[in-house]
Amino acid sequence: MLQATNIKKRFGDNEVLKGISLTVRTGDVVSIVGPSGSGKTTLLRCMNFLEMADEGELNLDDKLYDVRKVRKNEIREYRKKTGFVFQNYNLFANKTALGNVTAGLTIVRKVPAKQAEEIAADALTRVGLQDKMSFYPSQLSGGQQQRVSIARAIAADPSVVFFDEPTSALDPELTKEVLSVMKKLADEGTTMVVVTHEMQFARNVSDRVIFMEDGTVLEEAAAEEFFRNPQSERSVRFLESFSVGAEPG
């Protein structure tokens, strides 16, 4: 459903991505984990053309995009099939929760206003904010703001939703609230690619885990297999730092 092939990205002399390839099947939850600076967020941004990779191909729903040749209209077409949840919400301060979700539908996707409001209300209900639709971001907690961002990302029923460390700005209680919503979406069959430091989420909700180190995929495995039996010493050390290391067999 989504395939990235040989994605490379360099910032000056720093080669951040050294030829990453991965496949995301429909309904998969794929967690990308690894130490800070390993290229996780850059990869996610390149997979949604928020950052332009230097080399590589993306194939979404059987449409191939060569990152060296892709045109602006093709990028718009691609993004209409995706959703993206940022670390820091990126909400319009002057719009209500409903207005924030509706805006993406009417402005980007040209959905008629009445239909957009119905879709937005349904998306906010799915993330548990049916009683907060008229609230402005300043009236919402960080967790609620992030849930508005998630509602905005899922409103148009995208093929895949990208999450870039969606709980990094939240305290533990609000983190739990957001992860609960993400688990619900996963249970509903939402295809998700998640950059995360939340190892319990990666273990309990993901289908597969990709471990990155220094711009490469060091290890890829089914989630439970990765946590039970990591294949590299580097993966073992990383998991031990979260107290979710390999279990004795």
Beta strands, then each sheet from edge to edge (+ up, - down):
strand 1: 2-11
strand 2: 14-24
strand 3: 29-33
strand 4: 55-60
strand 5: 63-66
strand 6: 82-85
strand 7: 160-164
strand 8: 192-195
strand 9: 208-213
strand 10: 216-222
sheet 1: 2+ 1- 4+ 5-
sheet 2: 6+ 7+ 8+ 3+ 9+ 10-
end
